[in-house]
Amino acid sequence: ALANARAIEAAVRASAGSAGVAVVPAGFEYDVLPVELFNLTDASLLIEGMLSVHQNITAWPLLRPGTFKPVISMTQTTGFALLGTDDSLIEGHGLEWWWVRVLNIVNANTPTLVYASHCEGTLVSGIRTSNSPRYNFYLEQQRALEVELVHIWTDWGGAVGALERTGRLPVSHSDARGVIAG
């Protein structure tokens, strides 16, 4: 998960100031810890596959006491594009995170999926999120922010209904859709 996060960061840094785009390839699921993007100009990240929040909560780093780091954070960027496709997904595994908060196992604000602060000229387009541990998007101190074609899916009711019908929780976005439809 840490190696995947660092690889994404390196690819995005390499795209900065060029016409290049860092790509999370389609057809695969990538387990990630926080992806931290800062002080970048004219950089892009295209998510074609699935980014999956690392589920070992004890391995997730804190931003500061009482707050976990976001999954993808952009700070002090200019001209940054975060892009997705119809098949891409940022899966937050929020149910697990919410339970550790409800049961007071963890006493900290859980991760936001996409966080941006002090940025200019940011484009968020085509991003699909599912089951966020906290906020899907937290975009503050933005200048010339454009958000379009965002899909947010939360399946608390579907997960509970699937558990009642099948005796198991859905393990993925597509599994949940199949259980609910079936």
Backbone as a printed PyTorch tensor [residue, N CA C, xyz], in Angstrom:
tensor([[[  0.8230,  -1.1930,   0.0000],
         [  0.0000,   0.0000,   0.0000],
         [  0.8700,   1.2610,   0.0000]],

        [[  1.9230,   1.2450,   0.7920],
         [  2.8200,   2.3990,   0.8320],
         [  3.5820,   2.5320,  -0.4820]],

        [[  4.0300,   1.4240,  -1.0390],
         [  4.7460,   1.4680,  -2.3260],
         [  3.8350,   1.9800,  -3.4320]],

        [[  2.5620,   1.5900,  -3.4270],
         [  1.6190,   2.0940,  -4.4290],
         [  1.4320,   3.5950,  -4.2940]],

        [[  1.3020,   4.0740,  -3.0620],
         [  1.1280,   5.5170,  -2.8390],
         [  2.3470,   6.2900,  -3.3370]],

        [[  3.5380,   5.7940,  -2.9980],
         [  4.7620,   6.4900,  -3.4170],
         [  4.9230,   6.4520,  -4.9410]],

        [[  4.5240,   5.3520,  -5.5860],
         [  4.6030,   5.2670,  -7.0470],
         [  3.6710,   6.2750,  -7.7090]],

        [[  2.4720,   6.4320,  -7.1610],
         [  1.5340,   7.4240,  -7.7000],
         [  2.1010,   8.8210,  -7.5280]],

        [[  2.6400,   9.1150,  -6.3430],
         [  3.2290,  10.4350,  -6.0980],
         [  4.3570,  10.7250,  -7.0880]],

        [[  5.2330,   9.7490,  -7.3090],
         [  6.3570,   9.9350,  -8.2360],
         [  5.8680,  10.1560,  -9.6630]],

        [[  4.8560,   9.4010, -10.0800],
         [  4.3140,   9.5630, -11.4380],
         [  3.6830,  10.9380, -11.6120]],

        [[  2.9690,  11.4040, -10.5990],
         [  2.3410,  12.7310, -10.6910],
         [  3.4160,  13.8110, -10.7270]],

        [[  4.4380,  13.6810,  -9.8800],
         [  5.5340,  14.6650,  -9.8990],
         [  6.1870,  14.7000, -11.2870]],

        [[  6.3470,  13.5280, -11.9060],
         [  6.9570,  13.4640, -13.2420],
         [  6.0740,  14.1270, -14.2950]],

        [[  4.7590,  14.1400, -14.0680],
         [  3.8570,  14.7690, -15.0400],
         [  3.8240,  16.2880, -14.9080]],

        [[  4.3020,  16.8050, -13.8010],
         [  4.2240,  18.2470, -13.5340],
         [  5.0150,  19.0460, -14.5600]],

        [[  4.3750,  20.0990, -15.0500],
         [  5.0260,  21.0010, -15.9810],
         [  5.1790,  20.4480, -17.3850]],

        [[  4.5950,  19.3130, -17.6470],
         [  4.6870,  18.7160, -18.9800],
         [  3.2720,  18.4330, -19.4770]],

        [[  3.1780,  17.8790, -20.6380],
         [  1.8660,  17.4950, -21.1660],
         [  1.4930,  16.0880, -20.7030]],

        [[  2.3350,  15.4900, -19.8610],
         [  2.1150,  14.1220, -19.4120],
         [  1.0110,  14.0110, -18.3730]],

        [[  0.5040,  12.7830, -18.2390],
         [ -0.5390,  12.4840, -17.2670],
         [ -0.1300,  11.2080, -16.5310]],

        [[ -0.1170,  11.2540, -15.2230],
         [  0.1190,  10.0430, -14.4280],
         [ -1.1620,   9.2150, -14.4600]],

        [[ -1.0300,   7.9050, -14.6960],
         [ -2.1990,   7.0430, -14.8680],
         [ -2.1610,   5.8870, -13.8720]],

        [[ -3.2910,   5.6720, -13.1920],
         [ -3.5130,   4.4580, -12.4180],
         [ -4.2100,   3.5230, -13.3970]],

        [[ -3.5110,   2.4710, -13.8770],
         [ -4.0330,   1.6520, -14.9720],
         [ -5.3530,   0.9370, -14.6550]],

        [[ -6.1300,   0.7520, -15.7030],
         [ -7.4190,   0.0650, -15.6100],
         [ -7.2250,  -1.4260, -15.3840]],

        [[ -8.2610,  -2.0330, -14.8400],
         [ -8.2810,  -3.4750, -14.7070],
         [ -7.6420,  -4.0260, -13.4530]],

        [[ -7.1370,  -3.1590, -12.5830],
         [ -6.4690,  -3.6160, -11.3740],
         [ -6.9540,  -2.8260, -10.1670]],

        [[ -6.8060,  -3.4280,  -8.9960],
         [ -7.1090,  -2.7550,  -7.7230],
         [ -5.7910,  -2.4890,  -7.0270]],

        [[ -5.5830,  -1.2550,  -6.6080],
         [ -4.3500,  -0.8420,  -5.9720],
         [ -4.6390,  -0.4290,  -4.5360]],

        [[ -4.1110,  -1.1760,  -3.5900],
         [ -4.2330,  -0.8740,  -2.1730],
         [ -3.3150,   0.3130,  -1.8930]],

        [[ -3.8450,   1.3550,  -1.2390],
         [ -3.0250,   2.5470,  -1.0000],
         [ -3.1340,   3.0530,   0.4360]],

        [[ -2.0410,   3.6160,   0.8610],
         [ -1.9880,   4.4840,   2.0330],
         [ -2.0170,   5.9070,   1.4700]],

        [[ -1.9170,   6.9520,   2.2880],
         [ -2.0750,   8.3130,   1.7750],
         [ -1.1650,   8.6610,   0.5920]],

        [[ -1.7830,   9.2920,  -0.4120],
         [ -1.0840,   9.8310,  -1.5740],
         [ -1.0430,  11.3400,  -1.3580]],

        [[  0.1630,  11.8840,  -1.1880],
         [  0.3200,  13.2920,  -0.8370],
         [  0.9790,  14.0580,  -1.9850]],

        [[  0.2270,  14.9920,  -2.5350],
         [  0.6750,  15.7700,  -3.6860],
         [  0.7250,  17.2400,  -3.2730]],

        [[  1.9020,  17.8410,  -3.3160],
         [  2.0190,  19.2280,  -2.8690],
         [  3.0170,  19.9990,  -3.7180]],

        [[  2.7720,  21.2940,  -3.7860],
         [  3.6380,  22.2210,  -4.5270],
         [  3.8830,  21.7780,  -5.9710]],

        [[  2.8140,  21.3750,  -6.6440],
         [  2.9270,  20.9550,  -8.0350],
         [  2.2550,  21.9610,  -8.9510]],

        [[  2.8000,  22.1190, -10.1560],
         [  2.2180,  22.9960, -11.1610],
         [  1.9780,  22.1990, -12.4330]],

        [[  0.7710,  22.3580, -12.9750],
         [  0.3820,  21.6940, -14.2210],
         [  0.6680,  20.1840, -14.1890]],

        [[  0.0580,  19.5180, -13.2090],
         [  0.1940,  18.0630, -13.0590],
         [ -1.1840,  17.4260, -13.1730]],

        [[ -1.2010,  16.1350, -13.5490],
         [ -2.4720,  15.4290, -13.7230],
         [ -2.3660,  14.0090, -13.2100]],

        [[ -3.4820,  13.5260, -12.6450],
         [ -3.6070,  12.1360, -12.2330],
         [ -4.9100,  11.6070, -12.8030]],

        [[ -4.8110,  10.5730, -13.6400],
         [ -5.9660,   9.9200, -14.2230],
         [ -6.1180,   8.5560, -13.5760]],

        [[ -7.2310,   8.3480, -12.8920],
         [ -7.5130,   7.0640, -12.2660],
         [ -8.3950,   6.2700, -13.2200]],

        [[ -7.8400,   5.1970, -13.7770],
         [ -8.6070,   4.3110, -14.6540],
         [ -8.9800,   3.0200, -13.9300]],

        [[ -8.1720,   2.6130, -12.9650],
         [ -8.4160,   1.4060, -12.1860],
         [ -9.1100,   1.7460, -10.8760]],

        [[ -8.8090,   0.9660,  -9.8340],
         [ -9.4320,   1.1810,  -8.5350],
         [ -8.3590,   1.4190,  -7.4790]],

        [[ -8.5100,   2.5130,  -6.7600],
         [ -7.6850,   2.7670,  -5.5890],
         [ -8.4980,   2.3120,  -4.3870]],

        [[ -7.9180,   1.4620,  -3.5720],
         [ -8.5990,   0.8820,  -2.4270],
         [ -7.8930,   1.3190,  -1.1510]],

        [[ -8.6250,   1.9660,  -0.2520],
         [ -8.0550,   2.4250,   1.0080],
         [ -7.5280,   1.2100,   1.7810]],

        [[ -6.2810,   1.2850,   2.1970],
         [ -5.6630,   0.2090,   2.9650],
         [ -6.5040,  -0.0710,   4.2100]],

        [[ -6.8620,  -1.3330,   4.4020],
         [ -7.8150,  -1.6820,   5.4440],
         [ -7.1930,  -1.9690,   6.8080]],

        [[ -5.8700,  -1.9630,   6.9040],
         [ -5.2420,  -2.1080,   8.2150],
         [ -5.2280,  -0.7320,   8.8750]],

        [[ -6.2440,  -0.4760,   9.6580],
         [ -6.4380,   0.8550,  10.2320],
         [ -5.2570,   1.2590,  11.1090]],

        [[ -4.6280,   0.3130,  11.7820],
         [ -3.4930,   0.6550,  12.6530],
         [ -2.2870,   1.1260,  11.8510]],

        [[ -2.2280,   0.8180,  10.5520],
         [ -1.1160,   1.2660,   9.7060],
         [ -1.3550,   2.6450,   9.1100]],

        [[ -2.5810,   3.1630,   9.2350],
         [ -2.9130,   4.4330,   8.6070],
         [ -2.3090,   5.5750,   9.4160]],

        [[ -1.5190,   6.4510,   8.7950],
         [ -0.8540,   7.5200,   9.5410],
         [ -1.7990,   8.6710,   9.9030]],

        [[ -1.4210,   9.3580,  10.9630],
         [ -2.1700,  10.5260,  11.4140],
         [ -1.6190,  11.7850,  10.7540]],

        [[ -2.5290,  12.6980,  10.4190],
         [ -2.1560,  14.0170,   9.9370],
         [ -1.6720,  14.8540,  11.1200]],

        [[ -2.4020,  14.7280,  12.1950],
         [ -2.1040,  15.3560,  13.4790],
         [ -2.8730,  14.5370,  14.5150]],

        [[ -2.6080,  14.7050,  15.7830],
         [ -3.3400,  13.9160,  16.7800],
         [ -4.8580,  14.0730,  16.5940]],

        [[ -5.5500,  12.9520,  16.5130],
         [ -7.0030,  12.9670,  16.3950],
         [ -7.5440,  13.0220,  14.9770]],

        [[ -6.6550,  13.0300,  13.9580],
         [ -7.1010,  13.1000,  12.5680],
         [ -6.1850,  12.2720,  11.6700]],

        [[ -6.7890,  11.2810,  10.9760],
         [ -6.0310,  10.4870,  10.0190],
         [ -5.7910,  11.2960,   8.7480]],

        [[ -4.6970,  10.9820,   8.0450],
         [ -4.3930,  11.6350,   6.7730],
         [ -5.4430,  11.2640,   5.7320]],

        [[ -5.7150,  12.1790,   4.7870],
         [ -6.6250,  11.8710,   3.6810],
         [ -6.0140,  10.8180,   2.7550]],

        [[ -6.8590,  10.2030,   1.9410],
         [ -6.3860,   9.2090,   0.9800],
         [ -5.5880,   9.8930,  -0.1240]],

        [[ -6.1700,  10.9040,  -0.7650],
         [ -5.4540,  11.7100,  -1.7570],
         [ -5.5160,  13.1500,  -1.2860]],

        [[ -4.3720,  13.7620,  -1.0820],
         [ -4.3670,  15.1710,  -0.6830],
         [ -3.5340,  15.9760,  -1.6690]],

        [[ -4.0850,  17.1350,  -2.0120],
         [ -3.4200,  18.0770,  -2.8960],
         [ -3.2920,  19.3810,  -2.1200]],

        [[ -2.0800,  19.8540,  -1.9560],
         [ -1.8500,  21.0710,  -1.1950],
         [ -0.9460,  21.9980,  -2.0030]],

        [[ -1.3400,  23.2420,  -2.1010],
         [ -0.5790,  24.2840,  -2.7890],
         [ -0.2100,  23.8640,  -4.2090]],

        [[ -1.2020,  23.3620,  -4.9370],
         [ -0.9860,  23.0100,  -6.3410],
         [ -1.6060,  24.0850,  -7.2300]],

        [[ -1.0840,  24.1900,  -8.4360],
         [ -1.6180,  25.1090,  -9.4300],
         [ -1.8180,  24.3350, -10.7280]],

        [[ -3.0220,  24.4030, -11.2670],
         [ -3.3020,  23.7260, -12.5240],
         [ -3.3070,  22.2140, -12.4060]],

        [[ -3.8420,  21.6990, -11.3130],
         [ -3.8700,  20.2530, -11.0950],
         [ -5.1820,  19.6660, -11.5930]],

        [[ -5.1090,  18.5000, -12.2830],
         [ -6.3050,  17.8060, -12.7620],
         [ -6.3530,  16.4130, -12.1390]],

        [[ -7.4350,  16.1260, -11.4320],
         [ -7.7120,  14.7980, -10.8950],
         [ -8.8620,  14.2480, -11.7180]],

        [[ -8.5650,  13.2000, -12.4940],
         [ -9.5130,  12.7060, -13.4840],
         [ -9.8450,  11.2330, -13.2580]],

        [[-11.0550,  10.8540, -13.6820],
         [-11.4670,   9.4610, -13.5830],
         [-12.2310,   9.0550, -14.8230]],

        [[-12.5690,   7.7700, -14.8930],
         [-13.3380,   7.2190, -16.0040],
         [-14.5810,   6.5420, -15.4490]],

        [[-15.4310,   6.0450, -16.3370],
         [-16.6310,   5.3370, -15.9010],
         [-16.3030,   4.0650, -15.1320]],

        [[-15.1340,   3.5070, -15.3480],
         [-14.7490,   2.2570, -14.6930],
         [-13.8270,   2.4450, -13.5020]],

        [[-13.4160,   3.6610, -13.2320],
         [-12.4950,   3.8890, -12.1250],
         [-13.2540,   4.0490, -10.8140]],

        [[-12.5250,   3.9050,  -9.7070],
         [-13.1670,   4.0140,  -8.4040],
         [-12.1290,   4.2770,  -7.3270]],

        [[-12.5010,   5.1110,  -6.3600],
         [-11.7520,   5.2320,  -5.1140],
         [-12.6460,   4.6020,  -4.0600]],

        [[-12.2570,   3.4150,  -3.5840],
         [-13.0480,   2.6500,  -2.6120],
         [-12.5100,   2.9120,  -1.2180]],

        [[-13.3680,   3.4560,  -0.3600],
         [-12.9410,   3.8550,   0.9760],
         [-13.1050,   2.8190,   2.0700]],

        [[-13.8570,   1.7580,   1.8300],
         [-14.1250,   0.7470,   2.8650],
         [-14.6250,   1.4060,   4.1440]],

        [[-15.5410,   2.3510,   3.9700],
         [-16.0210,   3.1520,   5.0830],
         [-16.6810,   2.3770,   6.2000]],

        [[-17.3380,   1.2800,   5.8830],
         [-18.0370,   0.5280,   6.9200],
         [-17.0870,   0.1170,   8.0420]],

        [[-15.8990,  -0.3680,   7.6690],
         [-14.9220,  -0.7720,   8.6810],
         [-14.4920,   0.4120,   9.5420]],

        [[-14.2450,   1.5360,   8.8800],
         [-13.8250,   2.7310,   9.6130],
         [-14.9420,   3.2380,  10.5350]],

        [[-16.1710,   3.2460,  10.0360],
         [-17.2750,   3.7440,  10.8600],
         [-17.4810,   2.8720,  12.0870]],

        [[-17.3200,   1.5590,  11.9330],
         [-17.5000,   0.6790,  13.0880],
         [-16.4500,   0.9320,  14.1520]],

        [[-15.1940,   1.1370,  13.7930],
         [-14.1790,   1.3860,  14.8230],
         [-14.4200,   2.7160,  15.5290]],

        [[-15.0460,   3.6630,  14.8400],
         [-15.4260,   4.9210,  15.5010],
         [-16.6170,   4.7140,  16.4310]],

        [[-17.6580,   4.0030,  15.9440],
         [-18.8580,   3.7750,  16.7490],
         [-18.5250,   2.9990,  18.0160]],

        [[-17.6300,   2.0240,  17.9120],
         [-17.2630,   1.1900,  19.0580],
         [-16.1380,   1.7980,  19.8970]],

        [[-15.7250,   3.0300,  19.5650],
         [-14.6630,   3.7400,  20.2810],
         [-13.3420,   2.9810,  20.3020]],

        [[-13.0850,   2.2040,  19.2740],
         [-11.7970,   1.5230,  19.1420],
         [-10.7520,   2.5320,  18.6800]],

        [[-11.1670,   3.4500,  17.8320],
         [-10.3100,   4.5260,  17.3400],
         [-10.9960,   5.8420,  17.6740]],

        [[-10.2550,   6.7270,  18.2880],
         [-10.8040,   8.0310,  18.6360],
         [-10.0930,   9.0980,  17.8020]],

        [[-10.3830,   9.0860,  16.5120],
         [ -9.7650,  10.0540,  15.6000],
         [-10.6910,  10.2490,  14.4140]],

        [[-10.5950,  11.4190,  13.7930],
         [-11.3440,  11.6620,  12.5600],
         [-10.7880,  10.7670,  11.4680]],

        [[-11.6680,  10.0190,  10.8470],
         [-11.2660,   9.0580,   9.8250],
         [-10.8750,   9.7790,   8.5310]],

        [[-10.2150,   9.0750,   7.6050],
         [ -9.7020,   9.7420,   6.3950],
         [-10.7930,  10.2510,   5.4520]],

        [[-10.5210,  11.3910,   4.8690],
         [-11.3000,  11.9160,   3.7510],
         [-10.7150,  11.2870,   2.4930]],

        [[-11.5600,  10.9890,   1.4980],
         [-11.0330,  10.3720,   0.2810],
         [-10.1910,  11.3390,  -0.5450]],

        [[-10.7280,  12.5340,  -0.8480],
         [-10.0000,  13.5180,  -1.6570],
         [-10.0300,  14.8500,  -0.9220]],

        [[ -8.8580,  15.3460,  -0.5990],
         [ -8.7170,  16.6100,   0.1200],
         [ -7.8230,  17.5350,  -0.6920]],

        [[ -8.2400,  18.7910,  -0.8160],
         [ -7.4090,  19.7940,  -1.4930],
         [ -7.4680,  21.0930,  -0.7150]],

        [[ -6.3180,  21.7190,  -0.5460],
         [ -6.2450,  22.9620,   0.2080],
         [ -5.2120,  23.8960,  -0.4210]],

        [[ -5.5700,  25.1730,  -0.4740],
         [ -4.6810,  26.2170,  -0.9880],
         [ -4.1950,  25.9030,  -2.4050]],

        [[ -5.1530,  25.6370,  -3.2760],
         [ -4.8550,  25.2940,  -4.6660],
         [ -5.4930,  26.3170,  -5.6060]],

        [[ -4.9710,  26.3800,  -6.8070],
         [ -5.5270,  27.2610,  -7.8240],
         [ -5.6290,  26.5100,  -9.1480]],

        [[ -6.7650,  26.6630,  -9.8130],
         [ -6.9590,  26.0500, -11.1140],
         [ -7.0980,  24.5390, -11.0590]],

        [[ -7.7800,  24.0430, -10.0430],
         [ -7.9580,  22.6000,  -9.8820],
         [ -9.1750,  22.1230, -10.6650]],

        [[ -9.0160,  20.9900, -11.3430],
         [-10.1120,  20.3280, -12.0350],
         [-10.2830,  18.9420, -11.4370]],

        [[-11.5060,  18.6410, -10.9930],
         [-11.8740,  17.3020, -10.5340],
         [-12.9790,  16.8490, -11.4670]],

        [[-12.6910,  15.8190, -12.2760],
         [-13.6500,  15.4140, -13.2940],
         [-13.7000,  13.8920, -13.4300]],

        [[-14.9180,  13.3650, -13.3990],
         [-15.1180,  11.9420, -13.6310],
         [-14.7260,  11.0430, -12.4810]],

        [[-14.4770,  11.6070, -11.3270],
         [-14.0520,  10.8120, -10.1730],
         [-15.2560,  10.0920,  -9.5760]],

        [[-15.0540,   8.8140,  -9.2870],
         [-16.0920,   7.9790,  -8.6630],
         [-15.5690,   7.5310,  -7.3050]],

        [[-16.3700,   7.7660,  -6.2640],
         [-15.9800,   7.3290,  -4.9280],
         [-17.0460,   6.4000,  -4.3660]],

        [[-16.6180,   5.5610,  -3.4580],
         [-17.5310,   4.6080,  -2.8460],
         [-17.1630,   4.4190,  -1.3860]],

        [[-18.1620,   4.4920,  -0.5220],
         [-18.0240,   4.1510,   0.8970],
         [-16.8670,   4.8690,   1.5930]],

        [[-16.9290,   6.1810,   1.6050],
         [-15.8810,   6.9780,   2.2240],
         [-15.8420,   6.7670,   3.7360]],

        [[-14.6320,   6.7390,   4.3110],
         [-14.5280,   6.6650,   5.7680],
         [-15.0240,   7.9440,   6.4520]],

        [[-14.9730,   9.0620,   5.7520],
         [-15.4210,  10.3440,   6.3110],
         [-16.0670,  11.1530,   5.1970]],

        [[-15.3980,  12.1860,   4.7200],
         [-15.9010,  12.9810,   3.6060],
         [-15.4060,  12.3750,   2.3040]],

        [[-16.2230,  12.4240,   1.2650],
         [-15.7600,  12.0190,  -0.0530],
         [-14.7930,  13.0560,  -0.5960]],

        [[-15.1820,  14.3210,  -0.5020],
         [-14.3540,  15.4340,  -0.9680],
         [-14.3780,  16.5290,   0.0880]],

        [[-13.2200,  17.0840,   0.3730],
         [-13.1250,  18.2550,   1.2330],
         [-12.1820,  19.2040,   0.5130]],

        [[-12.7640,  20.2290,  -0.1140],
         [-12.0130,  21.1440,  -0.9660],
         [-12.0960,  22.5370,  -0.3630]],

        [[-10.9950,  23.0020,   0.2160],
         [-10.9990,  24.2950,   0.8910],
         [ -9.9080,  25.2080,   0.3380]],

        [[-10.1170,  26.5000,   0.5240],
         [ -9.1550,  27.4990,   0.0700],
         [ -8.7730,  27.2580,  -1.3920]],

        [[ -9.8030,  27.2000,  -2.2410],
         [ -9.6220,  26.9470,  -3.6710],
         [ -9.8570,  28.2260,  -4.4590]],

        [[ -9.1020,  28.3870,  -5.5010],
         [ -9.3000,  29.4940,  -6.4280],
         [ -9.4290,  28.8840,  -7.8160]],

        [[-10.5220,  29.1730,  -8.4970],
         [-10.7960,  28.6370,  -9.8310],
         [-10.8910,  27.1110,  -9.7980]],

        [[-11.7600,  26.6170,  -8.9500],
         [-12.0190,  25.1810,  -8.8150],
         [-13.1450,  24.7750,  -9.7470]],

        [[-12.9580,  23.6550, -10.4790],
         [-14.0090,  23.1180, -11.3280],
         [-14.2210,  21.6480, -10.9590]],

        [[-15.4680,  21.3050, -10.6220],
         [-15.8290,  19.9330, -10.2850],
         [-16.9650,  19.5340, -11.2120]],

        [[-16.7870,  18.3880, -11.8930],
         [-17.8210,  17.9280, -12.8140],
         [-17.8560,  16.4080, -12.8610]],

        [[-19.0210,  15.8880, -13.1740],
         [-19.2120,  14.4600, -13.4130],
         [-18.6720,  13.5860, -12.2860]],

        [[-18.9680,  13.9700, -11.0650],
         [-18.5220,  13.2200,  -9.8890],
         [-19.6330,  12.2670,  -9.4710]],

        [[-19.2630,  11.0530,  -9.1340],
         [-20.2180,  10.0360,  -8.6980],
         [-19.8270,   9.5890,  -7.2940]],

        [[-20.7350,   9.7520,  -6.3410],
         [-20.4930,   9.3530,  -4.9540],
         [-21.4830,   8.2590,  -4.6100]],

        [[-20.9650,   7.1340,  -4.1390],
         [-21.8290,   6.0100,  -3.7970],
         [-21.5460,   5.5730,  -2.3690]],

        [[-22.5830,   5.5120,  -1.5660],
         [-22.4850,   5.0290,  -0.1970],
         [-23.5330,   3.9640,  -0.0190]],

        [[-23.1310,   2.8310,   0.4990],
         [-24.0300,   1.6950,   0.5420],
         [-24.3080,   1.1900,   1.9520]],

        [[-24.5230,   2.0650,   2.8830],
         [-24.8300,   1.5870,   4.2250],
         [-26.1080,   0.7550,   4.2140]],

        [[-27.1730,   1.2490,   3.6380],
         [-28.4280,   0.5070,   3.6030],
         [-28.3120,  -0.7740,   2.8070]],

        [[-27.6230,  -0.7280,   1.6730],
         [-27.4360,  -1.9200,   0.8650],
         [-26.6020,  -2.9630,   1.5660]],

        [[-25.5640,  -2.5260,   2.2940],
         [-24.7220,  -3.4760,   3.0250],
         [-25.5200,  -4.1700,   4.1140]],

        [[-26.3060,  -3.3980,   4.8450],
         [-27.1320,  -3.9890,   5.8950],
         [-28.1660,  -4.9310,   5.2920]],

        [[-28.8140,  -4.5060,   4.2060],
         [-29.7960,  -5.3540,   3.5450],
         [-29.1690,  -6.6320,   3.0080]],

        [[-27.9600,  -6.5250,   2.4450],
         [-27.2650,  -7.7080,   1.9390],
         [-26.9270,  -8.6590,   3.0780]],

        [[-26.5030,  -8.1180,   4.2060],
         [-26.1940,  -8.9450,   5.3640],
         [-27.4350,  -9.7050,   5.8270]],

        [[-28.5610,  -9.0040,   5.8690],
         [-29.8050,  -9.6450,   6.2990],
         [-30.2390, -10.7310,   5.3150]],

        [[-30.0690, -10.4840,   3.9930],
         [-30.5270, -11.4500,   2.9850],
         [-29.5730, -12.6200,   2.7870]],

        [[-28.2740, -12.3730,   2.8890],
         [-27.3070, -13.4030,   2.5100],
         [-26.4540, -13.9040,   3.6610]],

        [[-26.4690, -13.2040,   4.7740],
         [-25.6210, -13.5890,   5.9000],
         [-24.1900, -13.1200,   5.7670]],

        [[-23.9000, -12.2760,   4.7560],
         [-22.5420, -11.7490,   4.5800],
         [-22.6110, -10.3200,   4.0670]],

        [[-21.5660,  -9.5810,   4.3550],
         [-21.4630,  -8.2300,   3.8330],
         [-20.8600,  -8.2710,   2.4460]],

        [[-21.2940,  -7.3950,   1.5280],
         [-20.6380,  -7.3020,   0.2160],
         [-19.1840,  -6.8930,   0.4180]],

        [[-18.3040,  -7.4170,  -0.3950],
         [-16.8910,  -7.1060,  -0.2400],
         [-16.4060,  -6.0440,  -1.2140]],

        [[-17.2250,  -5.6620,  -2.1570],
         [-16.8150,  -4.6450,  -3.1220],
         [-18.0370,  -3.9100,  -3.6510]],

        [[-17.7650,  -2.8310,  -4.3620],
         [-18.8090,  -2.0190,  -4.9850],
         [-19.6520,  -2.8750,  -5.9230]],

        [[-18.9960,  -3.6390,  -6.8060],
         [-19.7570,  -4.4560,  -7.7710],
         [-20.4540,  -5.6210,  -7.0680]],

        [[-19.8390,  -6.1930,  -6.0450],
         [-20.4680,  -7.2720,  -5.2820],
         [-21.7410,  -6.7590,  -4.6150]],

        [[-21.6780,  -5.5500,  -4.0630],
         [-22.8490,  -4.9690,  -3.4020],
         [-23.9790,  -4.7700,  -4.4070]],

        [[-23.6330,  -4.2680,  -5.5900],
         [-24.6600,  -4.0750,  -6.6220],
         [-25.2980,  -5.4110,  -6.9960]],

        [[-24.4800,  -6.4690,  -7.1270],
         [-24.9980,  -7.7870,  -7.4880],
         [-25.8920,  -8.3590,  -6.4140]],

        [[-25.5240,  -8.1860,  -5.1580],
         [-26.3270,  -8.7100,  -4.0460],
         [-27.6390,  -7.9670,  -3.9390]],

        [[-27.5910,  -6.6360,  -4.1150],
         [-28.8030,  -5.8300,  -4.0130],
         [-29.7450,  -6.1650,  -5.1710]],

        [[-29.1970,  -6.2830,  -6.3860],
         [-30.0340,  -6.5830,  -7.5410],
         [-30.5420,  -8.0160,  -7.4920]],

        [[-29.7670,  -8.9170,  -6.9230],
         [-30.1390, -10.3300,  -6.8820],
         [-31.0810, -10.5810,  -5.8040]]])
